[in-house]
Amino acid sequence: MPRRRRSLLGGAPRLHHRVYCIELHPAVRRQARFRRQNPDARYDATCLYVGSTGLDPEARFENHLRGHKGCPLVRTYGVRLRPDLFADFPAMTWEDAVATEAAYAQELRELRYAVYQH
């Protein structure tokens, strides 16, 4: 079982990580790494990036666009945050955010979105 990180002062794990979604321009479909994760995606499916962060999702999106520790696909093809797709997720530990990110990306694919996640 993985160890949980505790705050610097000890105590309970810090619940400050969030899962977020960014809508990508449909031109992202030209990228091989996007197509590899979405081999069966419909041509009209909305393209998304799913990630997790310890920052505010808006600040993280700005970092992506500036290229600061960001995904190159988001920097080039990022359109907007999609809070309608992630607002219901509570703050969580880093470990939970990583697991939730992967599971949510798969869930969105099953709902017929084209999703990039790494």
Residue pairs with C-beta under 8 A, 6 or more apart in sequence:
2 95
4 13
4 93
4 95
5 13
5 14
5 93
5 94
5 95
6 12
6 13
6 14
7 13
7 14
13 93
14 93
15 90
15 91
15 92
15 93
16 54
16 91
17 52
17 53
17 54
17 91
17 92
17 93
17 94
17 96
17 97
18 52
18 53
18 54
18 57
18 86
18 89
18 91
18 92
18 97
19 50
19 51
19 52
19 86
19 89
19 92
19 97
19 100
19 101
19 104
20 50
20 51
20 52
20 53
20 57
20 60
20 61
20 81
20 86
21 48
21 49
21 50
21 81
21 82
21 85
21 86
21 108
22 48
22 49
22 51
22 61
22 64
22 74
22 78
22 79
22 80
22 81
22 82
23 46
23 47
23 48
23 78
23 79
23 80
23 81
23 82
24 34
24 47
24 48
24 49
24 73
24 74
24 77
24 78
24 79
24 116
25 47
25 77
25 78
25 79
26 47
27 77
28 34
28 47
28 73
28 76
28 77
28 116
29 35
29 38
29 41
29 43
29 47
29 114
31 73
31 77
33 73
33 116
34 47
34 73
34 114
34 116
37 115
37 116
37 117
38 45
38 109
38 114
38 115
38 116
41 109
41 112
41 113
41 114
42 112
42 114
45 112
45 113
45 114
46 113
46 114
47 77
47 113
47 114
47 115
47 116
48 82
48 85
48 108
48 113
48 114
48 115
48 116
49 71
49 73
49 74
49 78
49 115
49 116
49 117
50 101
50 104
50 105
50 108
50 115
50 116
50 117
51 60
51 71
51 101
51 117
52 94
52 97
52 98
52 100
52 101
53 60
53 97
54 94
55 63
57 81
57 83
57 86
58 81
61 74
61 78
61 81
63 69
63 70
64 70
64 71
64 74
64 75
64 78
65 74
65 75
65 78
66 75
67 75
71 116
71 118
73 116
85 108
89 100
89 104
92 100
101 117
102 117
105 115
105 117
108 115
109 115
